[in-house]
Amino acid sequence: MGKTPHLSKISKSLLLAGFSLVLITGAVLIGQRSASAQENLQTTPIHPSFSFLDADGVNVLDSGQPVSTMNTCGACHDTGFIVEHSYHASVGFNDLTSPGTTVTERSWDISPGLFGSWNSIVYRYLSPQEDNRIDLTTPDWIRLYGLRHVGGGPAVYGINGQLLSELPYSPKSLETNTLNTETGKLERWDWKESGLVEMNCFLCHTPNPNNAARAAALQSGAFQWANTATLLGSNIVYTSSDRYSWNPDAFNENDEIDPAVLQIQDPTNLNCGLCHGLVHDDVEDPLITLGCSPERWSTITTGQIVSPQKMADSGMNLAGKETLDRAWDVHAERLLNCVDCHYSINNPLFYQESEATKPDYLLFDPRRVEIGEYLEKPLHQFARGNSAQSAAATELNNTMRTCESCHVVDSTHAWLPYLDSHLEALSCESCHIPQLFSSANMVHDWTVLLANESPRKECRGTEGDEDTMGTLLVGYEPVLIPSPDKDGNLKLAPHNLVTTYYWEYGDPPRPVPFRDLQAAYFENGEYHPGVLMRFDQNGDGDLAKDEMVIDTQAKEEFIRARLARQGLSNPRITAEIQPYSINHDVASGEWALDDCTACHSENSRITQPIKLASTAPGAVLPTFVSGTERKLTGKITVDEEGAVYYDPAPATENLYIFGHANLAWLDMIGLGLFGTTVIGVFTHAGLRLYFGSRREETEKATERVYMYGSYERLWHWLQTSAIVLLLLTGLVIHRPDTFIFLDFKNMVLVHNIIAGILAANAFLALFYHLASGEIKQYIPKPRGFFDRTITQAIYYLQGIFKGDQHPFEKTPEKKLNPLQQVTYFGLLNVLLPLQGIIGILMWGVQRWPSLANALGGLPFLAPVHTILAWLFASFIVLHVYLTTTGHTVISSLEAMITGWEEMET
Amino acid sequence: MKASKFSWLLVIILGAGLIIIPLVIFLPGAEKPLSRDPWDNVPLRIPHTDHSDIIQGPFETGTEVTQACLDCHEDAASEVMATVHWTWESQPYQLEDRDNTVTVGKKNAINNFCIGIQGNWPGCTSCHAGYGWEDANFDFNQEEGVDCLVCHDNTGTYVKGYAGLPVEGVDLLDVARSVAKPTRENCGSCHFNGGGGNAVKHGDLDETLYFPPSHVDIHMGEHDFMCTDCHQTENHNISGRSISVSLDDTNQIYCTDCHSEDLHEDDRINAHVDSVACQSCHIPNAATRDATKMYWDWSTAGSDEIEESLHTYLKIKGSFVYEDNFTPVYHWYNGGVAERYILGDVIDPDQMVSINLPSGNIKDTSAKIFPFKVHLAKQPYDTVNNILLQPKTVGEGGFWEEFDWGLALQLGANITGLDYSGEYGFTETEMYWPTTHMVTAASEALTCNQCHGPEGRMDWEALGYYGDPIDWGGRFQSNSYLP
């Protein structure tokens, strides 16, 4: 930019002051404007008219040269500052490093951004300078990836900071050469002729940028015309036989552009959507995408569609469409724009100091840059979250406000039990993006090339024929992966996983360049006969889409040999998985996941596997790309049909999910204990009946004794019903799948309330027993205790069958025999309090999480609670049975009801 | 049994109960809040008494049937005669911009369709709930003149013709024996055909409502409502009101008669109900199926040059534009009219003449944004006296017979008593027709960006806002600045 005329600071300030004045007058004028409704609220009609300047600062009407955005917009705005502070421009250019040292750990990546980091879906990569086999040079990169690059950065400057157009030619330099794909040789790239791609202001700040013309200009290598091409179709510039000519009629008498012809505006969703995914702003016009081809780059990775339109009103073949009475994205429906959340981080309207740096005594810091200052130097660094797929400009991660910055959580989630526990474990998106309704990519298999030289692809979320109107879009449920939130805490968050299979070669490894892959499969534009022979399964002489997959050793060996013959050392199949974060297509409460059993059940969403691929080419299992900051501790598994899955493993994240995380072996032990007790009881009862029938019944004298006082009875029965209900509700919480007809949510509440009753009852009883001294009934006398216990045990094992007398007389003063004493003592003074305390800890896990965690957390406490519950259940069976050993079968029961027991004298 | 020592307690409880329970039951409580369940407010349909064995013929004329009805339903005719279905005129009403009270009704009003009934009685009164209104001398006190059958016929064969008399071929005995509660057909035969044919006038009332799909009318489609389920009737006084002819909103029906106002789950939507009428969102488009008349140019009438076609040109009426499924016009509306053109009012022929401009503006807290069909017309006026004229169209010397504007307007002026100079021209007029029927399902209601944002359908500045209230704040919000 050496030659570009720079306005002095003073005149610039004057201009801005004038501009601010225009702003204010404009605002007043708008207020006075009458009936004429503003067509487009996004537009800024008060943007002044301005001259189109070329790279030399001359009006394009005079020079006929391409417009230079740097000079044109730079007349008022500090375009140099803007480009320098824009990761959209730099795309990793500022973080270039030596191959293999980026966070992605790919050995050929030289930056964390688009310029230098491999996009496995597109497959092509910017070759490191030292490589022998080249895929893309800098000019090649612009021609291919320039479509997703706003210009500036690597499209203007060389690695050493010189303008690309001023770089000295070097035959080996990847910056001054292009690769001739026919010969595989580098050829000189004439930067002077192609020009540079300046950062394209029009792409984001005009209502209808011609992105297709821009892309065509870039692809053709006419870099300097790319920004001009963006204006094609707007009446400002025409093209005929590859020449661009400016239309003087679009300019006013001062040769400035008429604001009515070119509106300068804040970026709309449509502007962002040009690169970032499918945006459909029209509510009425049905949105249509076919089958497995959701348009636009980012949408194919997740299926996210930003549109206010109701799904039911779209033109797509969605499963259950008539019921999908919701917008694709609730925020789009509520008229939020991309830039409302992804704002420029020095925009005084939006900027808020982060909690981390703000002093504790401040809620809000009102100091901010002046509007004029901002308009001169708007940072083009936009607030953002922390996506798995984006490793560039990480210093901006989590600059965006979070869901909770705008939304109140507590009052709207009052229905959700254990809110804090849920919020600690789950991102908002986990429930509020329960499903993607469109399709998304699953596999890009670059180990093969289809007839149109594209990779084999697999999609998720579709049924039936692919890529036609007939494809039924069933959508998919994203996989929940522990991801760091703003504070670095891991929370489950929805992701799509896209797997890329590809050939790599050499050491350090590189993906096989596309042209080598082409050469392996094709010969003179046709499939090589060897390929046809091996891949044509149905023998029709044609290779259909589904035949193109390396599923046998023979195919793999053949392609490997073909690649090796081209001089690629040790070609082998490998595969990587790229997680993609899902944060858009948010649903309002009504559509959010609010079914407890979606997670609290055997087939929990938390552990729901996600399919990675239907087949594993070359039997290779993919591995995750590094540097995603996601905790990917699950397993990659292959089912019997050869499909590859990722099984998340949240258990390793210290998550205990009630109703799902039950330990099967523990339940088996518990059930065994319970079953043994039941069998034992029935055997014993059977034996008693058998011996009793052979024994002569002797009439025994009896008397009625007042055995249990009214309070004792009340206490007993309250305790009985509480424990039985606790066991039942606990069972439902433990195994909601078995009791699908009972409401999980209410069970937790009922369980907690009953537990409270039980605890109160126990405390009162303790007080009673202590105060009345009745407690001594439960305390075994140490002396001779064992003898007495054994005597009692022998009675139950022998004497009872013979009709012997009870060894110890039951009296109101001494109701319990030694065996009972020890059992009840254990039960009421050890088991019950223990179970209660554990229960309280589990209940209080969100109030005092540190306490519960210190004692092993839910993953330890919950299983203990379970096994204790089994013990209680077994005890009840035994206890009920033993009540039948009194004078008559029901005399003890009667006593506990009426207080009076028939006793043998 | 020995009396328990607690028996005194029992006495106290019983005694207190005797006092308190009747108090609770009989004391006037606070007004019962509207039930959350709209079905609680829908009247039960009581099966109607079968009249087929009660009514004995034979009947020669409609009035004979009415007499038979009055044998049992003694008050029925006098009840009907107190309603506008009979009188075709309002109670005296004081409009803000007038010195004296006015009574306006079909009887004397002017509109921008067929213009007025005076002098055209036999044609227009085929929809009068009476028999024989053929000229200004009709006796409004004659009980036998009430037409019971037009509302109570359940055969669907009863048809009225000249001056409201049954047309030839109607089997009056059969019709009389069928009488029951009014069906959609009873109401629809007149109200769906206002303006001389199906769907002409209202834009929200047409023959699709005989068997509407759910998305055309949720109440009559999905829920099988009859007109009278909402237009509830006591003593033959049918509720409901429209500023196309009425001046106020007494006896009006509101959505909130059944639905609670804050029933939306979303507070954002509930925040709208103070400023936006239910109809605005829940009737996204008017005339969803059958096209309705949007423009009527009388000035081209009488030409033989223009090809006739029901929906574009008729020699007797002039040129038309019909539209279906259109976005209504939104206007502040508090239930009344701000301006009502009454015969004899002086106009400015260079300005659009509002015949019934809805009352209300952004500063009127009782007004809400309401959807209207706006019907434009070019109709005759006196170029000297600057008053709208009412031609005689029907009958001898009428325009439809002679195609002579001068004659028709003179004859009309003779009847209405207007001061006609003999010079006439055509001027543009507008009429507002509230869009309130054809409520769609909730899922079809307007969403945020159909009104707000760049694609929105509202003309915020015309409504009195500085700009889109989603950015500028609504009129009850603290950041709201109204012009």
Interface residues (C-beta under 8 A of the other chain):
Chain A: I30 G31 R33 S34 A35 S36 A37 Q38 E39 N40 L41 Q42 T268 D281 D282 V283 P308 K310 A312 D325 A327 A332 E333 R334 L335 S588 G589 E590
Chain B: E265 D266 R268 S443 T447 C448 N449 Q450 H452 G453 P454 E455 M458 D459 W460 E461 A462 Y466 G467 D468 I470 D471 P483
